[in-house]
Amino acid sequence: MGARPDLPSPPASKAMDDLLTRIIVVLAWFAIGLPVMQWAFREACAWGERP
């Protein structure tokens, strides 16, 4: 179960997995956060223009 003897996992692959995970998290954060920030910015601008 788990670790297979024919496929050793060197520390480099672990670091690569961490890097990929970090990249995926950042991309997901931008994909979710950017539209929300754009919408909030538009709302704030529209709210500022109201009398």
Phi and psi in radians as a Rosetta constraint file:
Dihedral C 1 N 2 CA 2 C 2 CIRCULARHARMONIC 1.384 0.35
Dihedral N 2 CA 2 C 2 N 3 CIRCULARHARMONIC -2.049 0.35
Dihedral C 2 N 3 CA 3 C 3 CIRCULARHARMONIC -1.191 0.35
Dihedral N 3 CA 3 C 3 N 4 CIRCULARHARMONIC 2.213 0.35
Dihedral C 3 N 4 CA 4 C 4 CIRCULARHARMONIC -1.678 0.35
Dihedral N 4 CA 4 C 4 N 5 CIRCULARHARMONIC 2.332 0.35
Dihedral C 4 N 5 CA 5 C 5 CIRCULARHARMONIC -1.093 0.35
Dihedral N 5 CA 5 C 5 N 6 CIRCULARHARMONIC -0.479 0.35
Dihedral C 5 N 6 CA 6 C 6 CIRCULARHARMONIC -1.415 0.35
Dihedral N 6 CA 6 C 6 N 7 CIRCULARHARMONIC -0.175 0.35
Dihedral C 6 N 7 CA 7 C 7 CIRCULARHARMONIC -2.187 0.35
Dihedral N 7 CA 7 C 7 N 8 CIRCULARHARMONIC 1.439 0.35
Dihedral C 7 N 8 CA 8 C 8 CIRCULARHARMONIC -1.217 0.35
Dihedral N 8 CA 8 C 8 N 9 CIRCULARHARMONIC 2.499 0.35
Dihedral C 8 N 9 CA 9 C 9 CIRCULARHARMONIC -1.874 0.35
Dihedral N 9 CA 9 C 9 N 10 CIRCULARHARMONIC 1.747 0.35
Dihedral C 9 N 10 CA 10 C 10 CIRCULARHARMONIC -1.229 0.35
Dihedral N 10 CA 10 C 10 N 11 CIRCULARHARMONIC 2.812 0.35
Dihedral C 10 N 11 CA 11 C 11 CIRCULARHARMONIC -1.004 0.35
Dihedral N 11 CA 11 C 11 N 12 CIRCULARHARMONIC -0.505 0.35
Dihedral C 11 N 12 CA 12 C 12 CIRCULARHARMONIC -1.051 0.35
Dihedral N 12 CA 12 C 12 N 13 CIRCULARHARMONIC -0.724 0.35
Dihedral C 12 N 13 CA 13 C 13 CIRCULARHARMONIC -1.204 0.35
Dihedral N 13 CA 13 C 13 N 14 CIRCULARHARMONIC -0.591 0.35
Dihedral C 13 N 14 CA 14 C 14 CIRCULARHARMONIC -1.124 0.35
Dihedral N 14 CA 14 C 14 N 15 CIRCULARHARMONIC -0.765 0.35
Dihedral C 14 N 15 CA 15 C 15 CIRCULARHARMONIC -1.102 0.35
Dihedral N 15 CA 15 C 15 N 16 CIRCULARHARMONIC -0.667 0.35
Dihedral C 15 N 16 CA 16 C 16 CIRCULARHARMONIC -1.135 0.35
Dihedral N 16 CA 16 C 16 N 17 CIRCULARHARMONIC -0.718 0.35
Dihedral C 16 N 17 CA 17 C 17 CIRCULARHARMONIC -1.089 0.35
Dihedral N 17 CA 17 C 17 N 18 CIRCULARHARMONIC -0.738 0.35
Dihedral C 17 N 18 CA 18 C 18 CIRCULARHARMONIC -1.085 0.35
Dihedral N 18 CA 18 C 18 N 19 CIRCULARHARMONIC -0.726 0.35
Dihedral C 18 N 19 CA 19 C 19 CIRCULARHARMONIC -1.116 0.35
Dihedral N 19 CA 19 C 19 N 20 CIRCULARHARMONIC -0.793 0.35
Dihedral C 19 N 20 CA 20 C 20 CIRCULARHARMONIC -1.088 0.35
Dihedral N 20 CA 20 C 20 N 21 CIRCULARHARMONIC -0.730 0.35
Dihedral C 20 N 21 CA 21 C 21 CIRCULARHARMONIC -1.065 0.35
Dihedral N 21 CA 21 C 21 N 22 CIRCULARHARMONIC -0.753 0.35
Dihedral C 21 N 22 CA 22 C 22 CIRCULARHARMONIC -1.118 0.35
Dihedral N 22 CA 22 C 22 N 23 CIRCULARHARMONIC -0.726 0.35
Dihedral C 22 N 23 CA 23 C 23 CIRCULARHARMONIC -1.104 0.35
Dihedral N 23 CA 23 C 23 N 24 CIRCULARHARMONIC -0.758 0.35
Dihedral C 23 N 24 CA 24 C 24 CIRCULARHARMONIC -1.105 0.35
Dihedral N 24 CA 24 C 24 N 25 CIRCULARHARMONIC -0.729 0.35
Dihedral C 24 N 25 CA 25 C 25 CIRCULARHARMONIC -1.104 0.35
Dihedral N 25 CA 25 C 25 N 26 CIRCULARHARMONIC -0.766 0.35
Dihedral C 25 N 26 CA 26 C 26 CIRCULARHARMONIC -1.118 0.35
Dihedral N 26 CA 26 C 26 N 27 CIRCULARHARMONIC -0.761 0.35
Dihedral C 26 N 27 CA 27 C 27 CIRCULARHARMONIC -1.099 0.35
Dihedral N 27 CA 27 C 27 N 28 CIRCULARHARMONIC -0.732 0.35
Dihedral C 27 N 28 CA 28 C 28 CIRCULARHARMONIC -1.119 0.35
Dihedral N 28 CA 28 C 28 N 29 CIRCULARHARMONIC -0.692 0.35
Dihedral C 28 N 29 CA 29 C 29 CIRCULARHARMONIC -1.085 0.35
Dihedral N 29 CA 29 C 29 N 30 CIRCULARHARMONIC -0.749 0.35
Dihedral C 29 N 30 CA 30 C 30 CIRCULARHARMONIC -1.168 0.35
Dihedral N 30 CA 30 C 30 N 31 CIRCULARHARMONIC -0.734 0.35
Dihedral C 30 N 31 CA 31 C 31 CIRCULARHARMONIC -1.064 0.35
Dihedral N 31 CA 31 C 31 N 32 CIRCULARHARMONIC -0.611 0.35
Dihedral C 31 N 32 CA 32 C 32 CIRCULARHARMONIC -1.532 0.35
Dihedral N 32 CA 32 C 32 N 33 CIRCULARHARMONIC -0.730 0.35
Dihedral C 32 N 33 CA 33 C 33 CIRCULARHARMONIC -1.322 0.35
Dihedral N 33 CA 33 C 33 N 34 CIRCULARHARMONIC -0.670 0.35
Dihedral C 33 N 34 CA 34 C 34 CIRCULARHARMONIC -1.080 0.35
Dihedral N 34 CA 34 C 34 N 35 CIRCULARHARMONIC -0.879 0.35
Dihedral C 34 N 35 CA 35 C 35 CIRCULARHARMONIC -1.042 0.35
Dihedral N 35 CA 35 C 35 N 36 CIRCULARHARMONIC -0.656 0.35
Dihedral C 35 N 36 CA 36 C 36 CIRCULARHARMONIC -1.136 0.35
Dihedral N 36 CA 36 C 36 N 37 CIRCULARHARMONIC -0.767 0.35
Dihedral C 36 N 37 CA 37 C 37 CIRCULARHARMONIC -1.157 0.35
Dihedral N 37 CA 37 C 37 N 38 CIRCULARHARMONIC -0.683 0.35
Dihedral C 37 N 38 CA 38 C 38 CIRCULARHARMONIC -1.095 0.35
Dihedral N 38 CA 38 C 38 N 39 CIRCULARHARMONIC -0.760 0.35
Dihedral C 38 N 39 CA 39 C 39 CIRCULARHARMONIC -1.110 0.35
Dihedral N 39 CA 39 C 39 N 40 CIRCULARHARMONIC -0.777 0.35
Dihedral C 39 N 40 CA 40 C 40 CIRCULARHARMONIC -1.110 0.35
Dihedral N 40 CA 40 C 40 N 41 CIRCULARHARMONIC -0.680 0.35
Dihedral C 40 N 41 CA 41 C 41 CIRCULARHARMONIC -1.130 0.35
Dihedral N 41 CA 41 C 41 N 42 CIRCULARHARMONIC -0.753 0.35
Dihedral C 41 N 42 CA 42 C 42 CIRCULARHARMONIC -1.104 0.35
Dihedral N 42 CA 42 C 42 N 43 CIRCULARHARMONIC -0.748 0.35
Dihedral C 42 N 43 CA 43 C 43 CIRCULARHARMONIC -1.084 0.35
Dihedral N 43 CA 43 C 43 N 44 CIRCULARHARMONIC -0.739 0.35
Dihedral C 43 N 44 CA 44 C 44 CIRCULARHARMONIC -1.137 0.35
Dihedral N 44 CA 44 C 44 N 45 CIRCULARHARMONIC -0.715 0.35
Dihedral C 44 N 45 CA 45 C 45 CIRCULARHARMONIC -1.138 0.35
Dihedral N 45 CA 45 C 45 N 46 CIRCULARHARMONIC -0.781 0.35
Dihedral C 45 N 46 CA 46 C 46 CIRCULARHARMONIC -1.119 0.35
Dihedral N 46 CA 46 C 46 N 47 CIRCULARHARMONIC -0.671 0.35
Dihedral C 46 N 47 CA 47 C 47 CIRCULARHARMONIC -1.169 0.35
Dihedral N 47 CA 47 C 47 N 48 CIRCULARHARMONIC -0.642 0.35
Dihedral C 47 N 48 CA 48 C 48 CIRCULARHARMONIC -1.214 0.35
Dihedral N 48 CA 48 C 48 N 49 CIRCULARHARMONIC -0.454 0.35
Dihedral C 48 N 49 CA 49 C 49 CIRCULARHARMONIC -1.466 0.35
Dihedral N 49 CA 49 C 49 N 50 CIRCULARHARMONIC -0.252 0.35
Dihedral C 49 N 50 CA 50 C 50 CIRCULARHARMONIC -1.268 0.35
Dihedral N 50 CA 50 C 50 N 51 CIRCULARHARMONIC 2.551 0.35
